[in-house]
């Protein structure tokens, strides 16, 4: 089990959270997604998965939802 926290720019409401969550949940191996919405800033998004996720796949999923992953990333 792997847990990774990314920061996502551009989310402003619950609908934004829903779109990001849907895209990340669709990635293979993802078991849970938690978003702490920070309006006007980078929102922490914690992804739990069966195995470590590929950064490019996460970034692509977030971009598909219409947002961007900030460069900072931390493993928990």
C-alpha positions as CSV (number, residue, x, y, z in Angstrom):
1,X,0.0,0.0,0.0
2,X,1.3,3.4,-0.9
3,X,0.1,6.9,0.1
4,X,1.2,9.9,-1.8
5,X,0.2,13.6,-1.4
6,X,0.2,16.0,-4.3
7,X,-0.7,19.6,-4.4
8,X,-3.2,20.6,-7.1
9,X,-3.7,24.2,-8.3
10,X,-6.9,25.7,-9.6
11,X,-9.6,24.0,-7.6
12,X,-12.2,26.4,-6.1
13,X,-15.3,24.3,-5.2
14,X,-16.7,20.9,-4.4
15,X,-17.3,20.3,-8.1
16,X,-13.6,20.7,-8.8
17,X,-12.9,18.2,-6.0
18,X,-15.3,15.8,-7.6
19,X,-13.7,16.0,-11.1
20,X,-10.1,15.5,-9.7
21,X,-11.3,12.6,-7.5
22,X,-13.0,10.9,-10.4
23,X,-10.0,11.1,-12.6
24,X,-7.6,9.9,-10.0
25,X,-9.8,7.1,-8.8
26,X,-9.9,5.8,-12.4
27,X,-6.1,5.1,-12.3
28,X,-5.2,1.4,-11.9
29,X,-4.5,0.5,-8.3
30,X,-6.0,3.6,-6.7
31,X,-8.1,2.6,-3.7
32,X,-8.8,6.1,-2.1
33,X,-8.5,9.8,-2.9
34,X,-8.9,12.6,-0.3
35,X,-8.9,16.2,-1.2
36,X,-8.4,19.1,1.2
37,X,-9.8,22.1,-0.8
38,X,-7.8,25.3,-0.4
39,X,-9.5,28.0,-2.4
40,X,-7.0,30.3,-4.0
41,X,-4.1,28.0,-3.3
42,X,-2.7,24.6,-3.8
43,X,-5.0,21.9,-2.5
44,X,-3.4,18.8,-0.9
45,X,-4.6,15.6,-2.6
46,X,-3.8,12.3,-0.9
47,X,-3.9,9.2,-3.1
48,X,-3.8,5.7,-1.6
49,X,-2.9,2.9,-4.0
50,X,-1.9,-0.7,-4.1
51,X,1.6,0.3,-5.4
52,X,3.5,3.6,-6.0
53,X,2.0,5.7,-8.7
54,X,3.7,7.0,-11.8
55,X,4.0,10.8,-11.4
56,X,3.2,11.3,-15.1
57,X,0.0,9.3,-14.8
58,X,-1.1,11.3,-11.8
59,X,-0.3,14.6,-13.6
60,X,-2.2,13.4,-16.7
61,X,-5.3,12.5,-14.7
62,X,-5.3,15.8,-12.9
63,X,-4.8,17.7,-16.2
64,X,-7.7,15.7,-17.7
65,X,-9.9,17.1,-14.9
66,X,-8.7,20.6,-15.9
67,X,-6.2,21.3,-13.2
68,X,-2.4,21.2,-12.6
69,X,-0.2,19.3,-10.1
70,X,2.4,21.6,-8.5
71,X,6.0,20.4,-8.6
72,X,6.2,19.7,-4.8
73,X,5.5,16.1,-3.8
74,X,5.8,14.3,-0.5
75,X,5.6,10.6,0.3
76,X,3.9,9.7,3.6
